[in-house]
Amino acid sequence: MNKYELTVIVSTKLEEEERAAVIAKVGEHIARYGGTVTNIDDWGKKRLAYEIQKMKEGFYYFVQFEGDSNCPNEVEKQIRIMEPVIRYLCVRLDA
């Protein structure tokens, strides 16, 4: 099992419950493809380095999980089509 960190930036147009639902859905996708979420770190609202979809701010979440090598690819396919997610990045952590 490899360790990964998934950074997700969610739109500021969503209420707190809706943002929690988006992150829960990300966790469900990870579990569906054989991964295990180990930690979710909420950094809150931060200013973006550049404007994305006419938004200057976003809510940052860092999801750490373990999974086999195809898990991140499958999770990214699902996150790519989630409308509230404005950016994401998945990286493998060194053991």
C-alpha positions in Angstrom: 0.0 0.0 0.0 1.3 3.4 -1.0 0.6 6.6 0.9 -0.9 9.6 -1.0 -2.0 13.1 -0.2 -4.9 14.6 -2.2 -5.4 18.4 -2.1 -8.9 19.5 -3.0 -10.0 23.1 -3.4 -13.7 23.6 -3.1 -15.8 26.6 -4.2 -16.7 29.3 -1.7 -20.2 29.4 -2.9 -21.1 26.3 -0.9 -22.4 26.2 2.7 -20.5 24.3 5.4 -22.8 21.2 5.1 -22.4 21.0 1.4 -18.6 21.3 1.6 -18.6 18.5 4.2 -20.7 16.4 1.8 -18.2 17.0 -1.0 -15.3 15.8 1.1 -17.3 12.8 2.4 -18.0 11.9 -1.3 -14.2 12.1 -2.0 -13.7 9.7 0.9 -16.3 7.3 -0.5 -14.5 7.3 -3.9 -11.2 6.5 -2.2 -12.9 3.6 -0.3 -14.6 2.3 -3.4 -11.3 1.9 -5.2 -9.6 0.0 -2.3 -8.1 3.0 -0.4 -8.2 3.9 3.2 -8.5 7.6 4.4 -6.0 8.2 7.2 -6.4 11.9 7.8 -8.4 14.9 6.6 -7.0 18.3 7.2 -9.2 21.4 6.7 -7.2 24.6 6.1 -10.3 26.7 5.7 -10.8 29.6 3.2 -7.6 30.8 1.6 -6.9 33.3 -1.2 -6.0 31.6 -4.5 -2.7 32.4 -6.2 -4.6 33.3 -9.4 -8.3 33.6 -10.3 -10.0 30.3 -11.2 -13.5 30.4 -12.7 -13.8 34.1 -11.6 -13.2 33.0 -8.0 -10.4 34.5 -5.9 -10.8 32.3 -2.8 -11.4 28.6 -2.1 -11.7 26.1 0.8 -8.6 23.9 1.0 -8.7 20.3 2.2 -5.8 17.8 2.4 -6.9 14.2 2.4 -4.2 11.6 3.3 -4.9 8.0 2.3 -3.4 4.7 1.6 -4.1 2.6 -1.5 -2.7 0.6 -4.3 -1.1 2.2 -7.4 -4.3 2.5 -9.4 -6.4 4.1 -6.6 -5.3 7.7 -7.2 -6.0 7.5 -11.0 -9.6 6.2 -10.4 -10.2 8.8 -7.7 -9.0 11.6 -9.9 -11.4 10.5 -12.7 -14.3 10.9 -10.2 -13.1 14.2 -8.7 -12.6 15.7 -12.2 -16.3 15.7 -12.8 -17.4 17.0 -9.4 -18.7 20.5 -10.0 -17.9 22.1 -6.6 -14.2 21.1 -6.8 -12.3 23.8 -8.6 -8.8 22.3 -8.3 -7.3 19.0 -7.1 -3.8 17.4 -6.9 -2.9 14.0 -5.8 0.8 13.2 -4.9 2.5 10.1 -3.6 4.2 10.6 -0.2 7.6 9.1 0.4 7.7 6.3 2.9 
